[in-house]
Amino acid sequence: KLRKNEYRVQSVQHGKASWYSIKTNYGTATASGERLRNDAPTAAHKTLPMGTKVRVINMANNKSEVVTINDRGPYIKGRIIDVTIGTAEKLGFVNTGVVPVKVEVLSKAEEPES
């Protein structure tokens, strides 16, 4: 879990999210070299740097989860992020498959000056 005020929103993206799993990914390889785990709070994004933390907000039910970018994709028009099936369960869209989302790109908050 993130601590309050540990991160700030650097930028916001709107689009559609889908989910993927070891089965749909045909294995556990990711672009970062980390193993894909269905229950991990990770996601694929086309351009954000590996290791970037983002908050994904399901606009249909307002549920949100913070995930770390560790893969590339999705490569389907209109989709901006692919989350693991475990994250999709928490966001409430496994059965739907694709949902409108807001993606908040997070960055470390600056340390307060003393």
PAKE-268313 format. One record per residue (C-alpha): x, y, z negated; residue in three letters. Coordinates in steps of 0.001 Angstrom, whole numbers, plus 524288, in hexadecimal, padded with zeros to 5 digits. Layout:
N
XYZALA;...
END
This chain:
114
800008000080000LYS;8043680DF08029CLEU;80566817147F736ARG;7FDAB823A87F7A3LYS;8056782E8C7FE3EASN;8101E8250280286GLU;80CB0826F7810E6TYR;806C4831E4818F1ARG;7FF6C8315E825D8VAL;808CC83528830A8GLN;7FF6E8338F83C2ASER;7F25582D7283FBCVAL;7EE3D824F984B3DGLN;7E09B820AE84F3BHIS;7DD5E814C385762GLY;7D9F1806778562FLYS;7E02F7FBEC84DF8ALA;7E0677ED6D85073SER;7E6647E24D848CETRP;7EFF77D78D84BC4TYR;7F4EF7CB5F8451ESER;7FF567C0F184686ILE;7F5D87B97784F51LYS;7F2637C4E98583FTHR;800A97C9718585DASN;8052C7BBB785C59TYR;80E797BB04850E1GLY;814F07C2DD84656THR;81E497CB7884E21ALA;81CE07DA3E84D12THR;824547E4FD8540FALA;82B327E8AF84757SER;8304A7DAF18450AGLY;827D87D92B838E8GLU;81F4D7CD1A838AFARG;810DF7CFB183B10LEU;808AF7CBD982F56ARG;7F9EB7CBC983060ASN;7F8747D13082291ASP;802FA7DBAD82398ALA;7FF807EA3C82381PRO;806007EC76830A7THR;8020A7F12D83E15ALA;806347F33F84C1BALA;806E3800C285257HIS;80C17804A685FAELYS;814CA8100385BACTHR;816198122684CFALEU;8236D80E7B8476BPRO;824BB8013C840F4MET;822CC8027B83252GLY;8194D80DE78335DTHR;80E4B80D438296CLYS;800AC810B582E3BVAL;7F33F8111482811ARG;7E91980AA2830D5VAL;7DB3380F3882E38ILE;7CFD680777833EAASN;7C68F8124883853MET;7BAF6808D78381AALA;7BBB9806698295AASN;7C63780FDD82453ASN;7CEAD804D281ED9LYS;7DD408077781F91SER;7EA038000581E3DGLU;7F8348044C81EC7VAL;800987FBFF827D6VAL;80E927FC2282CD9THR;811857FC3D83B6DILE;819E47F06A83ED7ASN;815857ECD484C9FASP;8120D7F2AC859EBARG;804A47F3188603CGLY;7F94F7F2E58625FPRO;7F9EC7F35E87121TYR;7EB5F7F4BC873CFILE;7E65F80222877FCLYS;7E00F809EF86D17GLY;7E6028020486208ARG;7F0038090D859BBILE;7F35F7FEF784F54ILE;7F2FD7F04984D15ASP;7F23E7EC3083ED0VAL;7F4127DE9E8392CTHR;7E7ED7D65B83745ILE;7E9B07D7A38287DGLY;7E9417E6708298ATHR;7DD827E597832A5ALA;7D6707DD8E82837GLU;7D90C7E83881E27LYS;7D4777F297827D6LEU;7C8317EA8E82AD4GLY;7C9877E85D8396EPHE;7CE107DA6583BD1VAL;7C0E97D691841C2ASN;7BF947E31C849A3THR;7CD557E1EC84F0FGLY;7CEE57F038852DFVAL;7CAF67FC6384B42VAL;7CCD280B1384C33PRO;7D78480F61842D4VAL;7DEF681AFD83DF7LYS;7ED7A8186483C25VAL;7F4948215C832C1GLU;8034C820FD834C3VAL;80972822248274CLEU;8169C8278A8234ASER;81D418282981622LYS;8191D8342080E77ALA;8243E83D5480B6EGLU;8298783C797FDB1GLU;824DF848057F583PRO;82F7A852267F352GLU;8342D853BD7E565SER;
END
